[in-house]
Amino acid sequence: MAPLEALFGDDASVMRDRDFQTLLLANVLPPLGAALLSPILDSLIEPFGTSTADIGLLISFFTAPAIVVIPVAGVLSDRYGRKPVLVAALVLFGVAGSAIAFTTDYRVALVLRLFQGAAFGGITPVIITSLGDIYDGTAEATAQGIRFTGSGLTQTVFPLLSGALVAVAWQYPFLIYAMALPVAAIVALRFEEPTDAGSGDDGSGDDGGGGDGDRSSAATDGGGPAGIEGSRLRALFGLVRQRRVAALVLARGLPLTVWIGFVTYNSIVVVRFLGGTPTQAGALVSVGSLAYATVASQAGRVTARFDSRLYPLVAANLCLGAGFALFLLAPSLPVAGVGIAVSGAGFGLVLALYRSIITGLAGPSLRGSLVSLAEAFGRVVATATPILMGGAIAVATPRVGLAAAVQFAGLGAAAVGGLGGVLCLLVASRAPTVRRSE
């Protein structure tokens, strides 16, 4: 284990756990929901008979349903367990995603992306929550960081493959999603449900244990499932109304304005403005993904080294926005690569640390609901970003031209994701300590 400890720190032993290995495998496909299409969106316009303005809907239709599904999946995973939700979602993700290869009707493709996005809502948030069930402290930060590193490595390899496959046939990249089906079978056979998941308590006690007091509270609300769920929702809303929790949930979503903005307009910037190819666009996704995979793997060390996570988070948010700005204004592909590497490094650290922080704000049976709420807000941001950027580009293009319009919209996203995140952190740092019991 010495080489792993050298890479990930003293808590690298989490990688020996079978459940962690299984969750890491389940985490391979969901990050490709958007990243797999990033280098090929420009190449899909002709086969689907759509336009440059509308092709970005393949991203928004994927991110939109999770806004609703993630909170539902969180409640279901708290109530009935993580494993059933995770397995069902993996199956739907694989079936819906790979089915797009068999249609040229853009409307059908968008519907399939809706189903695939709904499936995403039952995968990533449940994985994040399960890691919070199994680990705590620096071990949990390390586990979240390694999971995010796995996401980055996935997005390093597969966009390159997607960019190469689309040159052979546009359908081939979508068949990669079928890998989710054997993964679902492995999760069903190997993953052991965390003992705290689905326990039915509201997790509002200071230690998150619930206990008889929680059950008594539920009984006063009617004693049945409806009363328990009502008590759980009241406890969740009471938690989210606290200023620190609200600021951190908001901060967790804002970085996606940068990453989704990059994913959506990457192929247009590379192919149309810099004279590159879909394969080179895939290479830039790989550069950004490798950067965030590398930095996210050090989340545990960063947590252990700093007394407060505020300073590394502020620095990471600034890197996120500044790097994306450099990508947008780059005169050449190498400079664009440097920009997206800096942005990716910031993206990797902020999401790994935010997710680790958020899992610690609630007890075990509320953890899934809170994580899912934060992830759902991230999906709101991810869905709105291509739409708002597209609208800004449509308005600005007649006045300044397409290239300047894309730069203008992208710089706005960089400001929201980078500087907006810093503002949220300052609010959270000055807010009262989170109260986990009312």
N, C-alpha and C positions, 0 to 999 in steps of 0.2 A: 504493500500500500504506500510505500515511500514516494514513488513517483506521483501518485494521486494527491498525497498530502502536499507535495511541492506545488502542484497545480492549484488545488482548491482549498488548502489550509487544513487545520486540525480536524475539521468535521467531515473530511472526505470519506470517512467510513460509511456515510449514508449510502454510498454507491454499492455497498455490499448487500444492502437490504433487497430482498426479492420484490417486495411491494414497490419500493422506489424504482427498481429497474422496470417493473411492469408499467408504472405510471409514466416513466420516461419514454417507453415504447409507444404508449397511447398518445403521447404528446407530439409524435413525429408528424402526423398528417394535418392537424388543425391549422398550424401556422402557414400552410400552403394555400389556404382558402383564397387569399389575395395575392400572396407573393408568387405563386405559380403562374398567374396571369399577367403579372407586371411586365415581363419582357415581350409578351405576345399580343397585348391588347391591340396594337396598331395592325397586327397581322390578322386579327379576327373580324375587322370591319367588313371586308369583302365577302367571306363565306356566310356571314350572318346577314348581309344586305343592310347594314346599319350605317351610321355616320360617326365621325370623330366626336361630335358632341354627345352622342348617346352611348358609345361603347363603354364609357365609365360606369354605366348602370350595372354592368356585371360585377362591379365592386360594391356599389350601394345596395343592390338586391341581396348580396351575400351578408352584408353587415346589418341590414335593417331588422330581419326577424329576430335576431338575438336580443334586441332591445326588450322584447316581450318575453322571449323564451328563457333568457338567463335568470331573471327573478323566479320564474315558475320552476325551473330546474333546481335552483337553490333551495326553494321550499321543499320540493319533492325529495331532494337528496338529504335534507335535514330530517325529513319525516320518515322516508322509507329506505334510506341508505344511498351511498355513493355509487356502488357497483352497478345496480340495475339501470340507473340513469346513464352512466358512462357507456355501458355496453350497447344499449339501444341507440344512443346518439352516434356512436362510431359506425354502426351498421347503416343508419340513414345517411350519414356523411359520405360513406363510400358509394352507396347505390346512387344517390342523387348526383354526386359530382361526376362519376364515370358515365352516367347516362347522357350527359351533355354531348359526348362524342358521337351520339347516334341521331342528332337532329341538326337541321340547318335553319329551323324556325327560331328566330330571335326571341319571340315571346315564350316559347317552350323553354328555351335556355334560361331565361330570366326566372321562370317559375321553378325550375330545377335548382337554380342558385338560391332561391328563397328557402327551399327545403334543406339545402346544404347549410345555409346560414343558421336555420333553426337547429340543426344538428350540432353545429359549432357551439351553440349556447348550452348544450348539455355535456360538452367535453372539457374545454379548457378551464372554466370556472370550477368544475367538479375536481379536476386534477389539482388545481391550486388549493382548494379547500381540503382535499385529502392530505396534502403535504402538511398543512397546518394542523390537521388532526394527529398526524404521526410524530411530528417534530415540534420543538420550540426553541427559542433563543437563537444563538448563532447557527445551530444545526439546521433550524428551519430556514434561516436566511441563505445558508449554503445550498440547501435542497432547492429552494425557489430559484437561486441563481443558476444552479446546474440545469434545472428544467428549462430556464430561459436560454441557457447556452445551447441546449439541445435544439430549441426552436431556431436559434441562429444558425446552427450547423445544417439543419434541415433546409433553411432558406439560403444557405450557401451553395448547396449541391444541386437542389432540384430546379431552381430558376435557370441555371446553366443548362441543365438537361432539357428543360422546357423550351428554351431559346433554340436549341439544336433540333429538337423533335419537330417544332412547328415548321421548319424548313422542309421536312419530309412530308408531313401531313398535319393540317391544323388540329385534327381530332386527337392525335397521340398524347399531347400533354394532359388531357382530361382523364385518360385511362390510368394515370398515376394515382388518382384518388381511390381506385379500387383496392389499393393496399390496406385501406382501413378495415376491410372485411376480415382478413386473417388476424389482424391486430385485435379486433373485437373478440374473436374466439380465444385468443391468448389471455386477454383481460378476464373473460368469463371463467377461465380455468385456473388462473394463477393468482389473481388479486384477492387478498383477504380484507374484508370490510373493516375499516377503523372502528374500534369498539365504541367510540363516543357518537358515531354518526347514526342518525335515525333513532336516537334514544327517546325523543319526544319531549325533553325538557326545553325550557326557553333560554337556557344559558345566560340568564341575566345576573347571576351571582358573580361576586368579585373574582372567584377562582374559575368561573365558567362551569362548575360542576352540576348546577341545578339543584338536585336533592329534593327533599320532601317539600321544602318551601315553594319550589317551582310548581310542583304538582298541586299543592294546595291552591296556589294562585290560579292555576288552570281550572280547578274544580269550581272556584267561585264564579268563573265565567261560563259555567254550564257543564263542566266535567267531561263532555264528549269531544270528538275531534274538532268540531267547529269552535268550541271554547278554547281548546288548546291552540288552534291556529290563530284565533283572535288575540290571545295573550302574546303569542310569538310576534305577530305583526305590530302590536302596540309596543313591545319591547324593542323591535327593530327600528320603528319610527322614532322612538324616544332616543335611541342611540344616534341615529343619523341627524337628528335636530341639533345635536351638540356641535358647536362651531368647529372644533378640531376635526371631528370625524367628517363633517361636510366638506371642509377645505381639503382634506386628504383624498376623499372620493373624487372631488373635482380635479385635483392635481393629478390623480392617476389616469384620468381620461384625456387630458389635454395633450400629452405627447403624441397621441395618435393623429392629431392634425398634421404633424410633420411626416410621420411614417406613411400614413395613407396617402397624403399628398404626393409623396415621392413615388409610392407604388403605382398610383394612378397615372401620373404624368411622366414617369421615367422613360418609357419607350418613345413618347413623343419628343421629349427633350433630346434623347440620345439619337434617335433615327432622323428626326426632321431638322433639329437645330444644330447638332454636332456632327451630322453625317455618318453616324454609326449604324450598326446592324442589331437585329433582335438578340443575337448571341452576346454582343457587347452590352446591351441593356441588361441581359441576364447576369453578366459579369459584375455590373455595378450593384445589382441586388445582392449578389454574393459577397461583394466587398463590404457593403453595409451590414449584412447579416453576420459575417465573420467578425466584424468589429464588435457588434453588440453581443455576440456569443462569447467572445474573449473577455470582455469587460464584465458581463453578467456573471461569469464563472467566479469572479472575485468578490461577489456581493457579501459573502460571509466574512472575508478578510476586512472589507471596508467597514462592516458593522462592528467587528472586534476592535479595529484600530481607532475609530472616532468615538468620542463620548456622545456625540449627537450626530444623527444622520442628516441634519440640516445642511451642513457645509458641502458634503459630497453631492447632495441632491441639487443644491443651487448650481454648483459647477457643472453637473451633468445636464441640467436644463439649458444652461447657456451654450454648452457644446452642441446640444441637440438643434437649437435654433440657428446658431452661427454656421454650423456645418451644412445645413440644408440651404442656407442663403448662398454659401460658396458654390454648392452644386448648381443652383439655379443661374448664377452669374458666371459660371466657368466658361472660359474661351476654348477649352479642349477637354477631351475625355480624361486624361490623367488628372487634371485639376478637379474635374467633377468627381473622380474617384476619391481624391483626398477629402473633398467636402463631405461626401456621403459616409466615408470612414469615420470622420469626426462626429457626424450626426448619429451614426449607428452606435458609436461608443457611448454617447450620452443617452440614447434610447435604451440601450441594454441595462445601464446602471439604474436609471430612474424607474423602469418598470419592475426590475427585480427587487429594488428596495421598497417601492410603494406597495407591491403585493405582499411582501413580508410584513410591513407595518400594518396593513389592513387586516391580515389574518389574526393579528394580535389584539385587535380592538374589541373582539367579541368572544364569548364563551363558545364551547364546541358546537352546541346545537343551533346557535345563531350565526356561527361563523360562515356557513354555506350561504345563508341569506344575505349577509353583509358583503361577502366577496362577490356574490352574484349581482348585487345591486351596483357595486363598483364596476364590475365587468360590463353590465348592461349600459351604464353611462358611457363607458368606453366605446360600446357599439353605437350609441347615439352620435358620438363625436365622429367615429369612423364612417357612419352613414352620411352625416351632414357634410363632411369635408369635401368629397368629390362634387356634391351638388352645389355647394356654395362657391367652391373654386370654379366650377364650370360656369356658374352664373356670372361671376366676376370676369371671367375670360370672355364670355359672350358679349358683355357690356363694353369691355375695354378694347377688344380686338379692332372694331371699326375705327377707333381713335388712334391707337398706338401700334397696331399690328399684333399678330398672334404671339410671336416670341416675347415681346415686352409684356403682353397681357398675361402670359403664363408666369413670367417672372414676378409681376405685380401680385398675382393671386398667391403664388408660392411664398413670397416674402411676408404676406399677411398671415399665412399659416405658420410660418416660422416664428413670427412675433407672438401669436396666440399660444403655440406649443411651448416655446422657450420662456419668454417673459411672463406669460400668464401662469406658468407653473411656478416660477419664482415668487410671484405675488401670493399664490395660494399657500406656499410654504411659509412665507412670512406671517400670514394670517394664522396658520396652524401653530406656529411656534409661539405665538402670543395668546393663544386660546387656553382656557382652563383645562386641567387634566380630565381625561375622559372618565365619566362615571358609568360603570357597568352594572350598577344596581340603582333602582329608583326609590 
